[in-house]
Amino acid sequence: MFPDMTPTFPRFRVSGHAGAVQSEEAGFLSATNKDRVQELHAQTNPADLTRNINRIQQALIASAKDKTIALRDQVS
């Protein structure tokens, strides 16, 4: 994905979760890959996942703030 691109989610054959494709119906995953995805899902700790998302969001916010301040200083 390029920096100026906006991510989009599939609109067809999706579950109730945004962007989550139902692989059984869509047929995108082989049996091996399906097993691997199920294994990763079982191993995922929601609290760790949330902490990592929050950490990344904070880094993005800090970066945006720094860029905004730098641009503001350039035009003033």
Beta strands, then each sheet from edge to edge (+ up, - down):
end
